[in-house]
Amino acid sequence: MKETKATLRIVLSLLVIACVHPRAEAASATVNVDYSKPKQTIEGFGAGIPWVAGNINNFSAADQTTILDALYSPTKPSAALSWVRVHTFMCQFNPSSGAYLLPQYYSDFANDQVLWLQDWKAATGNAVNVLSLQNEPDQAPSYDGCTYTTDQVNAASAYVRPAMTNAGLTTKYTVPEPAVYGGTSYFDSNWATPILSNSSMDTYVDLMSTHGYGQLPNLSGPCLTCQQYNKEIWQTEVMNSRGRWDPSITEAQKWTTSIYQALNQGDFSAWFYWWVFYNSNNNGFLIQYNSSTTPWTISSIPKRVYAMGNFSRFMRPGSTLLTSTSSSTVLESTAALPTTGKLALVLSNTSSGSITVTVNLTNSSSPPTSVTPFRTSATENQVQLSPIPVSGGSFTITIPSASVVTLVG
């Protein structure tokens, strides 16, 4: 399977305020985590490797280790990805750009998908966890791809999903994975409702999927039809390739905001970036490398890798999102009951000043006795700080400006 700036006027105003009120205190906020209101299961975080996976062989052994650790290690500062998105390369079914799969080939296509899944398991020893019918069926790209209407999605699925089941495969099946999410009304009316209201598709589809591009790219609206039919929804690709390469913490916090919105407001269960690495100067990947050297070398591991890892390293697949609220609009709060332990709480301060936060863990029969912070900032990568005691289900921590802190207990 395949985003704060202060004007001069504001700065001058702040300087005047500082002169008039020299004893002004740092901002404060309250975060409440409610254990009695669990939400969706967090299935994990990932990135894609289509067309670039083999490039790892062009690096020295030491750089290969550095790259793989920075992407996947759950025990050291990293993105701690738990999913890899790959490409089935069914190019023979794409006679031309924008063409759709002809009905007479549905059976052949289904059989090839089954063979690909079986070959993958034979070659790697691991089953593919989720199969998507089509990457971005709402697009007509120059590379291999097919466009599908919802009727065509349903018709093709009637061949693919039964073929998987008949072959004894345990791989889950997802549709529609369009490029544009577009928020609740757009995704529901254009994709989710026409698909899931078909009784067969309700049976065939294990989870729904979308990419995070286009209209309303912030993923802050849930798929209500998915909830009606009890289907998880995953965001399986997003990037920003329009701007030049930006490894800064400011850029990183655009993506922590995306994750915050997706989990807390959009009820998404998984979140994926696009490529794991590449050599260009845009923001479409997690690690930048230089391919003009022999062997190739790492150019930059940006802050987005570590800020993303503030979620994925501590909220492993199977964690449960908890309802959490923040009294501050510039302090984003995402809480989970992790697979190990009692709390994983991500606090992202997107402001230019520090915030002293009082965290209340409510409706927990056994809250943690202490929490350990891991902080990512302009100068830190998931740096482990001293434990903070929890008393009566509450604790206080100061979050510096432009930083992401995960509290684990």
Protein Blocks (a to p, Z undefined) as FASTA:
>chain_A
ZZddddfklmmmmmmmmmmmmmbccddddddddfklccdddfbdcddfehklmmmmmpcf
klmmmmmmmmmmckbccekiabdcddehlmklmmbghiacdfklmmmmmmmmmmmmmmmm
mmnopacfbdcfbgcklbccfbdcddddfklmmmmmmmmmmmmmmnopabdcddekiabl
npmmlmmmmmmmmmmmpmklmmmpmbdcddfehjhklopaccfklmmnopacddfbdcdf
kbccdfbfklmmmmmmmmmmmmmmnopabdcdfdfbdcbfbfkbfbdcdfkbccdddfbd
cfklmmmmmmmmmmcghiacdddddfbfkbccdddddfbdjbdcddddfbfbdcdddddd
ehiabdcfbdcdddddfkbghiacdddddeehiacddddehiaddddZZ
